[in-house]
Amino acid sequence: MASPNGESYFRPAGAAQGLANYPHARTIPSGARTMFVSGTSSRRGDGTYAGCETQPDGTHVLDCGAQTAAVLQNIEAIIQGASGGKAGLEAVVDATVFLTDMKDYAKMNAEWNKVWPDRAAAPARTCVQVVALPNERLNVEIKCQAILPA
């Protein structure tokens, strides 16, 4: 049953789940349906992180390009799952990118531009630097909104 603020979607049990009380996506019913995708990382269903190599001393080497590619793949899976396969990344109309270091901006953009090579078809976007993300193995997180077919 949908709550007053729309219908929530949660990825299957084998996929990465939220660490707090929030859905992977929320679809709000009206003439044109809007989906709000929660901040998404490169975390896999097994708890590992794409784009993170843990060194023997416990430190982590982070690859923002690999993380961005994985984040966008995770977002596409969320949109496809929540829309019953009717939409994917092409439906994204707005996104907010959170980076822990703006020095990674070019690497993030390189992956972004692979997904949206046509500027006219790309979603609106904001990118900000944050002090930290929920796990030290992360250096990029993206939240977005998508429009679903009626």
C-alpha positions as CSV (number, residue, x, y, z in Angstrom):
1,M,0.0,0.0,0.0
2,A,1.3,3.5,-0.9
3,S,1.9,6.0,1.8
4,P,0.6,9.6,1.6
5,N,3.8,10.7,-0.1
6,G,3.7,8.0,-2.8
7,E,4.8,4.5,-3.4
8,S,8.2,3.3,-2.3
9,Y,10.5,0.8,-4.0
10,F,13.2,-1.3,-2.4
11,R,15.7,-3.4,-4.4
12,P,15.5,-7.2,-3.9
13,A,17.1,-8.7,-0.8
14,G,20.4,-9.6,-2.5
15,A,21.1,-6.0,-3.5
16,A,22.5,-3.3,-1.3
17,Q,19.8,-2.1,1.1
18,G,19.5,1.3,2.9
19,L,21.3,1.7,6.1
20,A,18.5,3.9,7.6
21,N,14.8,4.3,7.0
22,Y,14.5,5.3,3.4
23,P,13.5,3.6,0.1
24,H,15.7,3.3,-2.9
25,A,13.1,5.3,-4.8
26,R,9.7,6.9,-4.4
27,T,7.1,7.3,-7.1
28,I,4.5,10.1,-6.7
29,P,1.3,9.6,-8.6
30,S,-0.2,12.3,-10.7
31,G,-0.6,13.1,-14.4
32,A,3.2,12.8,-15.0
33,R,4.8,10.5,-12.5
34,T,7.9,11.7,-10.8
35,M,10.4,9.3,-9.1
36,F,12.7,10.5,-6.4
37,V,15.8,8.3,-6.2
38,S,17.6,8.4,-2.8
39,G,21.3,9.1,-2.7
40,T,23.0,6.1,-4.3
41,S,26.6,4.9,-3.9
42,S,28.8,2.2,-5.5
43,R,27.9,-0.3,-2.7
44,R,27.2,-3.8,-4.0
45,G,24.7,-6.2,-2.5
46,D,27.5,-8.1,-0.8
47,G,28.6,-5.0,1.1
48,T,31.7,-4.3,-1.1
49,Y,32.3,-1.1,-3.0
50,A,33.1,-0.7,-6.7
51,G,36.0,1.6,-7.1
52,C,37.5,0.9,-3.7
53,E,40.7,-1.1,-3.2
54,T,41.5,-1.8,0.5
55,Q,45.2,-1.9,1.1
56,P,47.0,-4.3,3.6
57,D,47.3,-1.5,6.1
58,G,43.6,-0.9,6.1
59,T,43.6,2.3,4.0
60,H,41.5,2.6,0.8
61,V,42.4,3.6,-2.7
62,L,39.4,5.2,-4.3
63,D,38.7,5.4,-8.0
64,C,36.1,8.1,-8.6
65,G,35.6,7.1,-12.2
66,A,34.8,3.5,-11.3
67,Q,32.6,4.6,-8.5
68,T,30.7,7.0,-10.7
69,A,30.1,4.3,-13.3
70,A,28.8,1.9,-10.6
71,V,26.6,4.6,-9.0
72,L,25.0,5.3,-12.4
73,Q,24.5,1.5,-13.0
74,N,22.9,1.2,-9.5
75,I,20.6,4.2,-10.3
76,E,19.5,2.7,-13.6
77,A,18.7,-0.6,-11.8
78,I,16.6,1.3,-9.2
79,I,14.7,3.2,-11.9
80,Q,14.1,0.1,-14.0
81,G,12.9,-1.8,-10.9
82,A,10.7,0.9,-9.6
83,S,9.2,1.6,-13.0
84,G,8.6,-2.1,-13.9
85,G,11.1,-1.8,-16.7
86,K,9.4,1.2,-18.3
87,A,12.2,3.7,-17.7
88,G,15.9,3.9,-17.1
89,L,18.6,6.6,-17.0
90,E,17.0,8.3,-20.0
91,A,14.2,9.3,-17.6
92,V,16.4,11.3,-15.2
93,V,15.5,15.0,-15.3
94,D,17.6,16.3,-12.4
95,A,20.6,15.0,-10.4
96,T,22.7,16.1,-7.5
97,V,26.3,14.7,-7.3
98,F,28.1,14.7,-4.0
99,L,32.0,14.4,-4.2
100,T,34.3,14.3,-1.3
101,D,37.0,16.0,-3.3
102,M,36.5,18.3,-6.3
103,K,39.8,17.1,-7.7
104,D,37.7,14.1,-8.8
105,Y,35.3,16.3,-10.8
106,A,36.9,15.4,-14.2
107,K,36.8,11.7,-13.5
108,M,33.2,11.9,-12.5
109,N,32.3,14.0,-15.5
110,A,34.1,11.5,-17.9
111,E,31.7,8.7,-16.7
112,W,28.7,11.0,-16.7
113,N,29.4,12.0,-20.3
114,K,29.6,8.3,-21.4
115,V,26.0,7.9,-20.2
116,W,24.8,11.2,-21.5
117,P,27.0,12.1,-24.6
118,D,24.3,14.5,-25.9
119,R,24.2,17.6,-23.7
120,A,20.6,18.3,-24.8
121,A,19.4,14.9,-23.6
122,A,21.3,15.1,-20.3
123,P,19.5,15.8,-17.0
124,A,20.0,19.1,-15.1
125,R,22.7,18.6,-12.5
126,T,24.3,20.1,-9.5
127,C,27.7,18.9,-8.1
128,V,28.9,19.8,-4.7
129,Q,31.8,18.8,-2.5
130,V,31.0,17.4,0.9
131,V,33.2,16.8,3.9
132,A,32.3,13.1,4.0
133,L,29.9,10.4,2.8
134,P,28.4,7.7,5.0
135,N,31.4,5.4,4.5
136,E,35.1,6.1,4.0
137,R,35.1,3.8,1.0
138,L,33.0,6.2,-0.9
139,N,34.0,9.4,-2.8
140,V,30.8,9.9,-4.9
141,E,27.1,9.7,-4.3
142,I,24.2,10.8,-6.6
143,K,20.6,11.4,-5.9
144,C,18.1,12.2,-8.7
145,Q,14.6,12.6,-9.9
146,A,13.1,10.9,-13.0
147,I,9.9,11.2,-15.0
148,L,8.0,8.0,-15.6
149,P,5.8,7.2,-18.6
150,A,2.1,7.4,-17.8
